[in-house]
Amino acid sequence: MTTHPAADQATDQAPDGVLRPHAEQAFAGELAALAAADDRPRPPRWRLSPWAVTTYLLGGTLADGTVISPKYVGRRRLMEVAVASLATDRALLLLGVPGTAKTWVSEHLAAAISGDSTLLVQGTAGTPEESLRYGWNYARLLAEGPSRGALVPSPVMRAMESGAIARIEELTRIPADVQDALISLLSEKTMPVPELDTEVQARPGFNVVATANNRDKGVNDLSSALQRRFTTVVLPLPDTLAEEVDIVRTRVASLSTGLALPADVAHADEVARVVQVFRELRSGSTDDQRTALRSPTATLSTAEAISVVVNGATLAAHFGDGRVGADDVAASLVGAVVKDPLQDRIVWQEYLETVVRDRREWADLYRACRDLD
């Protein structure tokens, strides 16, 4: 099966002039319809029942005819496990290669459960412990001394106080000593504030959804103590060519609307070629399994395929005839594959000469890529 986002469907409730509204804004109509139709038990402070949250993620049709668009295309059981984990006291870790919709799923989980996907900590090598616990307004601290008014709560603290879902992106990029601050928070559900001789206790509904890239280099592995606090759900890449093509086409159509490009600018055949190139180089063999290939250092995820096609659509709309062709996708395609100028270029040239050149229907793509050399 597959993973990946479906199209964004902005509603009238999304703020004007916003390039990308939050999930709870863009899909407010669907969330309201689900809430009205949802008669199943809900965990404390959940906006929807676990069944309705899963329906929101995977899509479906309600009894009144309301169509819920799929936000994730893939195995239902994966989403059921993820939602069930958040209904317990265990946090959720979404693990996978880049482009497997980890961030997308975490945002929609928070939107469906808490109605707020903005309680977010972005993990980086420089993320301080204050991002997970709390900081101080130093002007007030100097003027008043330690006080609740001088304290600056982190998104995690605010989620604990309100009984909501906190999101932590790229958990393994956060330094190990900062990661350890989560251990007691997730086990004790309490955040001590020794400066004020008090603590913040999590309210029912609080939990954490974290994401991590399992192919990234130079990151900080999670300690076994922290791993035990998470239920890990691995989001895989799409299983079949047809599924991945459908994901890319849907997402490209959505992005084209936001960029004011013609809805049909990306031709289905061109999308299929880009996806097939990515899948073959990613798997190390041609689609018919007859030719072994070397894989480049690039991940070549579905998200990158979407980017290649969107870039091609932009070129076609503004500088071409309005329909994506080989010349429009070639530059972005080569750029996506060749990340290492030495190693990846050799891999790409081998693929171009042994696979692309022999496919007569791909003659235009071969010429367009060769012209870039």
ZAMARGU-4260 file (C-alpha; in steps of 0.2 Angstrom, whole numbers, plus 5000, padded with zeros to 4 digits):
<rodrens>
0) 5000/5000/5000 | 5005/5018/5000 | 5008/5033/5010 | 5006/5052/5006 | 4995/5067/5006
5) 4979/5070/4996 | 4975/5087/4989 | 4972/5102/5001 | 4954/5108/5000 | 4953/5125/5007
10) 4937/5130/5014 | 4928/5147/5016 | 4934/5147/5034 | 4953/5148/5029 | 4960/5165/5031
15) 4962/5176/5016 | 4979/5179/5009 | 4987/5164/5018 | 4998/5153/5007 | 4995/5138/5017
20) 4981/5137/5030 | 4983/5125/5044 | 4974/5109/5043 | 4960/5113/5055 | 4956/5129/5044
25) 4958/5121/5027 | 4947/5106/5032 | 4936/5114/5044 | 4920/5109/5035 | 4925/5091/5035
30) 4929/5091/5053 | 4913/5099/5057 | 4903/5086/5047 | 4912/5072/5056 | 4909/5079/5073
35) 4891/5081/5069 | 4889/5063/5063 | 4901/5055/5076 | 4891/5046/5090 | 4905/5035/5096
40) 4914/5037/5112 | 4928/5050/5113 | 4943/5050/5124 | 4944/5065/5136 | 4945/5082/5127
45) 4946/5074/5109 | 4935/5083/5096 | 4932/5067/5087 | 4931/5048/5092 | 4946/5037/5086
50) 4935/5030/5072 | 4931/5048/5066 | 4949/5053/5067 | 4954/5038/5056 | 4940/5042/5044
55) 4946/5060/5043 | 4963/5053/5038 | 4959/5040/5026 | 4943/5047/5019 | 4925/5041/5016
60) 4907/5046/5014 | 4896/5050/5029 | 4878/5045/5031 | 4872/5062/5025 | 4882/5061/5009
65) 4897/5072/5015 | 4913/5066/5006 | 4928/5066/5017 | 4944/5067/5006 | 4958/5056/5010
70) 4973/5064/5018 | 4983/5048/5019 | 4983/5035/5006 | 4990/5018/5013 | 4987/5004/5025
75) 4972/5008/5036 | 4979/4998/5050 | 4994/5010/5052 | 4982/5024/5055 | 4972/5014/5067
80) 4988/5010/5077 | 4993/5028/5077 | 4976/5034/5083 | 4975/5021/5096 | 4992/5025/5103
85) 4987/5043/5106 | 4971/5037/5115 | 4983/5029/5128 | 4997/5037/5138 | 5010/5032/5125
90) 5017/5045/5113 | 5018/5042/5094 | 5033/5042/5084 | 5031/5043/5065 | 5046/5036/5057
95) 5051/5035/5038 | 5061/5041/5024 | 5058/5059/5018 | 5042/5061/5008 | 5032/5048/5017
100) 5019/5061/5024 | 5026/5060/5042 | 5023/5079/5045 | 5007/5079/5035 | 5000/5065/5046
105) 5005/5073/5062 | 4997/5089/5057 | 4981/5081/5053 | 4981/5070/5069 | 4983/5086/5079
110) 4969/5095/5070 | 4957/5081/5071 | 4960/5077/5089 | 4963/5094/5097 | 4957/5106/5084
115) 4974/5114/5084 | 4990/5109/5075 | 5000/5124/5079 | 5008/5117/5096 | 5024/5113/5086
120) 5042/5111/5091 | 5054/5111/5075 | 5069/5100/5079 | 5086/5106/5074 | 5104/5103/5080
125) 5102/5120/5090 | 5085/5116/5098 | 5087/5121/5116 | 5079/5112/5131 | 5068/5128/5133
130) 5059/5123/5117 | 5052/5107/5126 | 5050/5114/5143 | 5049/5133/5146 | 5059/5149/5145
135) 5059/5166/5152 | 5054/5184/5147 | 5071/5191/5153 | 5064/5209/5154 | 5050/5204/5166
140) 5062/5192/5175 | 5074/5206/5179 | 5060/5218/5184 | 5049/5206/5194 | 5059/5191/5198
145) 5053/5173/5194 | 5035/5174/5192 | 5022/5165/5181 | 5020/5181/5171 | 5039/5180/5166
150) 5038/5162/5161 | 5037/5158/5143 | 5029/5141/5141 | 5034/5130/5127 | 5022/5122/5115
155) 5023/5106/5125 | 5019/5115/5141 | 5004/5123/5133 | 4998/5106/5126 | 5000/5099/5144
160) 4990/5113/5151 | 4976/5112/5138 | 4975/5094/5136 | 4980/5094/5118 | 4992/5086/5105
165) 5010/5093/5104 | 5020/5090/5089 | 5039/5088/5088 | 5047/5088/5071 | 5063/5079/5067
170) 5065/5072/5084 | 5082/5064/5080 | 5089/5081/5075 | 5087/5087/5093 | 5103/5085/5104
175) 5102/5069/5115 | 5103/5079/5131 | 5088/5089/5126 | 5079/5074/5120 | 5081/5067/5138
180) 5070/5081/5144 | 5055/5072/5136 | 5058/5056/5146 | 5050/5062/5163 | 5037/5072/5153
185) 5030/5057/5144 | 5031/5045/5159 | 5026/5056/5173 | 5015/5068/5163 | 5022/5082/5174
190) 5033/5097/5171 | 5042/5103/5186 | 5045/5122/5188 | 5058/5123/5202 | 5060/5142/5200
195) 5042/5144/5205 | 5042/5129/5217 | 5027/5122/5207 | 5024/5110/5193 | 5012/5109/5178
200) 5002/5093/5177 | 4996/5087/5160 | 4977/5087/5158 | 4968/5072/5150 | 4970/5073/5131
205) 4988/5078/5131 | 5000/5068/5121 | 5015/5070/5109 | 5016/5066/5090 | 5035/5066/5085
210) 5042/5063/5068 | 5059/5056/5063 | 5069/5053/5047 | 5076/5035/5047 | 5088/5039/5032
215) 5096/5055/5039 | 5114/5056/5042 | 5123/5064/5057 | 5108/5064/5069 | 5106/5059/5087
220) 5099/5042/5090 | 5085/5040/5103 | 5090/5032/5119 | 5081/5016/5124 | 5073/5025/5138
225) 5065/5037/5126 | 5061/5024/5113 | 5050/5015/5126 | 5039/5030/5129 | 5034/5030/5110
230) 5024/5018/5099 | 5033/5018/5083 | 5024/5018/5067 | 5034/5016/5051 | 5026/5025/5036
235) 5032/5016/5020 | 5034/5022/5002 | 5020/5019/4990 | 5019/5000/4985 | 5014/5002/4966
240) 5018/5014/4952 | 4999/5017/4950 | 4997/5022/4968 | 5012/5034/4968 | 5006/5042/4951
245) 4989/5045/4958 | 4997/5053/4974 | 5008/5064/4963 | 4994/5069/4951 | 4982/5074/4966
250) 4995/5084/4975 | 5001/5093/4959 | 4983/5097/4955 | 4981/5105/4972 | 4997/5115/4971
255) 4994/5121/4954 | 4977/5128/4960 | 4987/5138/4974 | 5000/5144/4961 | 4986/5149/4949
260) 4992/5137/4936 | 4980/5128/4924 | 4972/5113/4933 | 4977/5101/4918 | 4995/5108/4915
265) 5003/5092/4921 | 4999/5078/4909 | 4996/5061/4917 | 5009/5053/4905 | 5023/5065/4911
270) 5019/5062/4929 | 5020/5043/4926 | 5037/5045/4918 | 5044/5055/4932 | 5037/5043/4945
275) 5044/5028/4936 | 5061/5036/4935 | 5061/5039/4953 | 5055/5021/4958 | 5067/5012/4947
280) 5082/5022/4953 | 5076/5020/4971 | 5073/5002/4970 | 5089/4998/4960 | 5080/4989/4945
285) 5069/4993/4931 | 5050/4991/4932 | 5051/4974/4923 | 5065/4968/4935 | 5076/4964/4919
290) 5090/4977/4922 | 5099/4980/4938 | 5103/4998/4942 | 5114/5008/4954 | 5105/5020/4965
295) 5110/5038/4968 | 5113/5045/4985 | 5097/5055/4984 | 5081/5048/4992 | 5070/5051/4977
300) 5054/5052/4988 | 5036/5055/4982 | 5038/5072/4989 | 5052/5076/4977 | 5043/5069/4962
305) 5029/5081/4966 | 5042/5095/4967 | 5049/5090/4950 | 5032/5090/4942 | 5026/5106/4950
310) 5042/5115/4944 | 5039/5108/4926 | 5021/5114/4927 | 5027/5131/4932 | 5039/5132/4917
315) 5026/5125/4905 | 5013/5138/4911 | 5024/5153/4910 | 5037/5149/4897 | 5029/5135/4887
320) 5013/5130/4878 | 5004/5126/4894 | 5006/5108/4895 | 5021/5099/4904 | 5033/5091/4892
325) 5050/5082/4893 | 5059/5099/4891 | 5050/5106/4906 | 5054/5092/4919 | 5071/5087/4913
330) 5081/5101/4923 | 5072/5097/4939 | 5073/5079/4936 | 5091/5079/4934 | 5093/5091/4949
335) 5083/5079/4960 | 5093/5064/4955 | 5111/5071/4955 | 5115/5077/4972 | 5133/5071/4972
340) 5141/5079/4957 | 5153/5064/4955 | 5144/5048/4961 | 5126/5053/4956 | 5131/5059/4939
345) 5138/5043/4934 | 5123/5033/4941 | 5112/5045/4931 | 5122/5044/4915 | 5121/5025/4916
350) 5102/5025/4918 | 5100/5037/4904 | 5110/5027/4892 | 5105/5009/4897 | 5086/5012/4901
355) 5079/5029/4894 | 5088/5028/4877 | 5080/5011/4874 | 5063/5016/4877 | 5056/5023/4861
360) 5042/5032/4869 | 5054/5041/4880 | 5065/5048/4866 | 5060/5066/4870 | 5065/5064/4888
365) 5081/5056/4883 | 5085/5071/4871 | 5080/5084/4884 | 5091/5076/4897 | 5106/5074/4886
370) 5104/5093/4880 | 5107/5097/4899 | 5125/5090/4898
</rodrens>
